[in-house]
Amino acid sequence: MVRMDYWLYLMLLPGLLYFLVFKYIPMWGVLLAFKDYQPFSGFWGSPWVGFKHFERFFTDPSFWILFRNTFIIAFYNLVFFFPLPIIVALMLNEIKNETFKRLAQTFIYVPHFFSWVVISGITYIMLTTEGGIVNQVIEFFGGEKINFLLSENWFRTIITSQAIWKETGWGTIIFLAALAGVDPSLYEAARMDGANRFKQLLHITLPAIRSTIVILLILRLGNFLHLGFEQIYLMLNGMNRDVGEIFDTYIYTNGIQRGLFSYTTAVGLFNSLVGLVLIVISNKLAKKFGEEGVY
């Protein structure tokens, strides 16, 4: 069997090496959460402290602020961002002109390749009160300037909008691939039975990609509290920190800048455990409702 599929196994090798080197070997570092790490004593020379760092984190007044901020932004992403690649993929699938379809796909893929630094720069240029395009439009229609970048009320909306603009197009790739696998004869049979486009979408297209949607939703829930450090950190400032500080930025500022390696490892481990619990629960629910799940 191995000899027959020799090239397939060889192609699998880089992926396995990637996960081994960058995902599995570093996992021993979570032990740092149970030690009081001292750089001069080294990893094994530092004393074990049990759950001291977890107790400190859970009793810290900032815990619930971080949890609230992270949960709300993650909820916004789940509700407003997750469905959009599905909707856009369905719309692209309905375009019959191949040239226009490819141009549209290319146009919406491009933002994915921008770094968060570029995205944040564009956001600043558009929303600043000093000549920003959005505020110029507001003034043109007789309104007053809005200081979006320093406003707590607009922070989460801006963060969610950035994620939607950057990643919606890229997220359609998997759904377009799933749509390409739908048997065309099903549409032909539906048309002969008098089904219009909406009924074809409802009874053929959506059921065909339902398992893909469920799997991606489970994976999304696994990263529910992992919002990414870079985007939020670039948009944070002294005026919006109360609603914008999340676990990832808290880990960076306390772990890297203040050198609290053990404490922030405990915070990161808690974050990952929440993701693991959400994956297990959502996977069980998916199987209960007849879906395959991720394992």
C-alpha positions in Angstrom: 0.0 0.0 0.0 2.8 2.4 0.9 4.7 1.6 -2.3 1.6 2.2 -4.3 0.9 5.6 -2.8 4.6 6.6 -2.3 4.2 10.1 -3.7 1.1 10.8 -1.7 3.0 9.9 1.6 5.9 12.0 0.4 3.6 15.0 -0.1 2.2 14.5 3.4 5.7 14.7 5.0 6.1 18.5 5.0 2.7 19.0 6.7 3.6 16.4 9.4 7.0 18.0 10.0 5.3 21.4 10.3 2.9 20.2 13.0 5.6 18.3 14.8 8.1 21.2 14.9 5.8 24.1 15.4 2.7 22.6 17.1 3.6 19.5 19.1 7.2 20.1 20.3 6.5 23.6 21.7 3.6 22.1 23.8 6.0 21.2 26.6 6.2 24.9 27.2 2.8 24.9 28.9 4.6 23.5 32.0 5.8 27.1 32.4 2.3 27.9 33.7 3.0 25.7 36.8 6.5 27.1 37.5 7.8 30.4 38.8 10.1 30.9 35.8 13.5 32.5 36.6 15.7 33.2 33.5 18.9 32.6 35.5 17.7 29.3 37.0 16.4 28.1 33.6 13.3 26.1 32.9 14.1 23.0 35.0 15.8 24.9 37.8 12.8 27.2 38.4 10.5 26.2 41.3 7.1 24.5 40.8 4.3 26.6 42.1 1.2 24.6 41.2 -1.9 26.6 40.3 -0.6 29.9 41.8 -0.7 31.8 38.5 -4.2 30.6 37.7 -5.4 31.7 41.1 -3.8 35.1 40.6 -5.4 35.5 37.2 -8.9 34.4 38.2 -8.9 36.7 41.3 -7.5 39.7 39.3 -10.1 42.4 38.7 -9.0 42.6 35.1 -10.0 39.0 34.5 -13.7 39.7 33.9 -12.9 42.8 31.9 -10.7 40.8 29.6 -13.2 37.9 29.4 -16.1 40.4 28.6 -14.1 42.2 25.9 -12.8 39.0 24.3 -16.2 37.3 24.4 -18.1 40.3 22.9 -15.6 40.7 20.0 -15.6 36.9 19.4 -19.4 36.9 19.4 -19.5 39.8 16.9 -17.1 37.9 14.6 -19.2 34.7 14.9 -22.5 36.4 14.2 -21.5 39.0 11.6 -18.3 37.6 10.0 -18.8 33.8 9.9 -21.9 33.7 7.6 -20.6 36.2 5.1 -18.1 33.9 3.2 -21.1 31.5 2.8 -23.3 34.2 1.4 -20.6 35.6 -0.9 -19.7 32.1 -2.1 -23.4 31.4 -2.9 -23.6 34.7 -4.8 -20.4 33.9 -6.7 -21.7 30.5 -7.6 -24.8 32.1 -9.2 -22.6 34.2 -11.6 -22.5 32.5 -15.0 -20.1 34.8 -16.7 -16.7 33.2 -15.9 -14.6 36.3 -16.7 -16.6 38.5 -14.4 -16.7 35.7 -11.8 -12.9 35.4 -11.8 -12.4 39.2 -11.6 -14.8 39.4 -8.7 -13.0 36.6 -6.9 -9.6 38.2 -7.4 -10.9 41.5 -6.2 -12.3 40.1 -2.9 -9.2 37.9 -2.3 -6.7 40.8 -2.4 -7.3 42.2 1.1 -6.3 38.9 2.6 -2.7 39.5 1.5 -2.5 42.9 3.3 -0.9 42.8 6.7 -2.8 44.1 9.7 -0.4 47.1 9.8 -1.6 48.1 6.3 -5.2 47.5 7.2 -4.8 49.6 10.3 -3.1 52.3 8.3 -6.0 52.4 5.8 -8.4 52.5 8.7 -6.7 55.5 10.3 -6.6 57.4 7.0 -10.3 56.8 6.4 -11.5 57.5 9.9 -9.3 60.2 11.3 -10.9 63.5 12.1 -8.0 65.3 10.3 -9.2 64.9 6.7 -10.5 61.3 6.9 -12.8 60.4 4.0 -15.6 59.2 6.3 -15.7 62.4 8.3 -15.5 64.5 5.2 -18.6 62.7 3.9 -20.4 63.2 7.3 -19.5 67.0 7.2 -20.7 67.2 3.5 -24.1 66.0 4.6 -24.2 68.5 7.5 -23.2 66.2 10.3 -20.5 66.6 12.9 -17.2 64.8 12.9 -17.0 61.6 14.8 -13.8 60.6 16.5 -14.0 56.9 15.6 -10.5 56.0 16.5 -10.8 57.3 20.1 -14.4 56.2 20.7 -15.2 53.2 22.9 -18.6 52.9 21.1 -17.0 52.4 17.7 -14.0 50.2 18.6 -15.7 46.7 18.3 -17.6 47.8 15.2 -14.3 48.8 13.5 -12.5 45.6 14.6 -15.3 43.4 13.2 -15.5 45.5 10.0 -11.7 45.1 9.4 -12.0 41.3 9.8 -14.9 41.2 7.4 -13.1 43.2 4.8 -9.8 41.4 5.0 -11.0 37.8 5.3 -14.4 37.4 3.8 -13.1 36.8 0.2 -10.5 34.4 1.3 -13.1 32.5 3.4 -15.2 31.8 0.3 -12.5 29.5 -1.2 -13.6 26.4 0.9 -17.3 27.0 0.2 -16.7 27.5 -3.5 -14.8 24.2 -3.6 -17.7 22.5 -1.7 -20.2 24.0 -4.2 -18.1 22.8 -7.1 -18.7 19.2 -5.9 -22.5 19.4 -6.1 -23.9 17.1 -8.8 -25.2 19.2 -11.7 -27.8 16.6 -12.5 -29.6 17.5 -9.2 -30.1 21.1 -10.5 -31.3 19.7 -13.9 -33.8 17.4 -12.2 -35.0 20.3 -10.0 -35.5 22.6 -13.0 -37.5 19.9 -14.7 -39.7 19.7 -11.6 -40.3 23.5 -11.8 -38.0 24.6 -8.9 -36.9 28.2 -9.2 -33.4 29.4 -8.2 -34.3 30.1 -4.6 -35.8 26.6 -4.2 -32.7 25.0 -5.8 -30.6 27.0 -3.3 -32.8 25.9 -0.4 -33.1 22.2 -1.2 -29.9 21.4 -3.1 -27.1 23.9 -2.6 -27.4 24.5 1.2 -27.9 20.8 2.1 -24.9 19.9 -0.1 -22.5 22.3 1.8 -24.1 21.8 5.2 -21.4 19.5 6.5 -18.7 21.9 5.4 -20.4 24.8 7.2 -20.7 22.7 10.4 -17.0 21.6 10.3 -15.8 25.2 9.8 -18.2 26.4 12.6 -16.7 23.8 15.0 -13.2 24.9 14.1 -14.2 28.5 14.5 -15.5 27.8 18.0 -12.2 26.1 18.8 -10.5 29.5 18.2 -13.4 31.4 19.7 -11.3 33.4 22.3 -8.2 33.6 20.0 -8.9 36.8 18.2 -5.3 37.5 17.2 -3.0 39.9 18.9 -1.8 42.1 16.0 -5.1 43.6 14.8 -6.4 44.5 18.3 -3.0 45.8 19.5 -2.6 48.1 16.5 -6.1 49.7 17.1 -5.7 50.0 20.9 -5.1 53.4 22.5 -5.6 55.0 25.9 -9.2 56.0 25.1 -10.6 52.6 24.0 -8.5 50.2 26.1 -11.4 49.5 28.5 -13.4 47.9 25.7 -10.5 46.7 23.6 -8.1 44.9 25.9 -8.4 41.1 25.2 -6.6 38.0 26.4 -4.1 38.1 23.5 -3.0 41.7 24.0 -2.9 41.2 27.8 -0.6 38.2 27.2 1.7 40.3 25.0 1.9 43.3 27.3 2.5 41.3 30.5 4.5 38.4 29.0 6.8 40.1 26.6 7.0 43.7 27.9 6.9 43.0 31.6 8.6 39.5 31.6 5.8 37.7 33.4 6.3 34.5 31.4 4.8 32.0 33.8 1.7 34.1 34.5 0.9 34.8 30.9 1.5 31.1 30.0 -1.2 30.3 32.5 -3.5 32.9 30.8 -2.8 31.4 27.4 -3.4 27.9 28.7 -6.8 28.9 30.1 -7.6 30.5 26.7 -6.8 27.3 24.9 -8.7 25.1 27.4 -11.8 27.1 26.7 -11.4 26.5 23.0 -10.9 22.8 23.6 -14.1 22.6 25.7 -16.0 24.5 23.0 -14.7 22.1 20.3 -15.7 19.0 22.2 -19.2 20.3 23.0 -19.9 21.6 19.5 -18.6 18.4 18.0 -20.9 16.3 20.2 -23.8 18.5 19.3 -23.0 18.2 15.6 -22.9 14.4 15.8 -26.1 14.4 17.8 -27.8 16.2 14.9 -26.5 13.7 12.3 -23.4 15.6 11.1 -19.9 14.1 10.8 -18.0 16.4 13.1 -14.2 16.9 13.0 -13.3 13.6 14.8 
